[in-house]
């Protein structure tokens, strides 16, 4: 069965661009420029539709041996993914209370686009890399919004683990909160990532609500965490030697009517072809199924990356593994 395009970018573009005059009228000049340029960027970005939660690989056990593959395949990509509400949200309320968002776009663009999109590429980045912004659908408000903070991921990013002090640019308050929630463990690997203030007027409003700029930035950093993880997993997967791409063409008939009415079209998009990737072996965590050790309980091993050569990595599909079982594919990438 052919996949069906999500078309999130089209409706997001309409709403972001329609909001620009109101933002300018209220004196939110930088935020208005970000909305305007982000709408333009989404028009030109190569669109990819990803599986639920944007999850392709397990990042928590990553090592810096894969860091050279953290790079975008194009200067601008829009990673669209559904986020059904079957995952734990952050507890505790207060400044970190979460709202439901079942549709997300991780908008990613290279720092080389700074001249064309100055509002999206703040200065001060120590080396080349790419930015990730969260464009998300607020289920209660029923509209598309832009998270005020973005992430900057440098080329060849370093890695730190939950028990270690964060790398420069990583937020300490965010780390402490995630550790307290169990969303970040002492051994969890986290790629180097710098917080970027895209919409300073919106951040200032949050600081008034939370009582401090530090608390506001810690809270808002969490809003882009899922999208940054999506972007990292996407980079590793799309750069794997055994992963292809399947094109979903734009609907010509529908687009003729939309363009005639002055509305943005539905765009061509792509899905990643993971079917030629091998399934993982029926073993895990060093346990051999040979009677010498108690084998692990049956469980799902998530997708992961293996290095085949200095300049080549491969993607391994998610697999159900466990006692007395051969590996069987349990999770299918479909939309």
Secondary structure, DSSP 8 states (H G I E B T S, - for coil): -------HHHHHHHHHHHHHHHHHHTT-HHHHHHHHHHHHHHHHSEEEE-SGGG--S--TT--GGGGGG---SSSEEEEEEE--S-S----S-GGG------EEEEEEEEGGGTTT-GGGS-S--SS-EEEEEEEEEETTTTEEEE-SEEEEEETT--EEETTS---TTS-HHHHHHHHHHTSS-TT-EEE--EEEES-HHHHHHHHHHHSSHHHHHHHHHHHTHHHHHHHHHHHHHHTSTT-EEEEE---HHHHHHHHHTT------EEEEE-TTS-B--S-BTTB-SSSSS----SEEE--EEEEEETTEEEEEB-EEE-TT---B-------
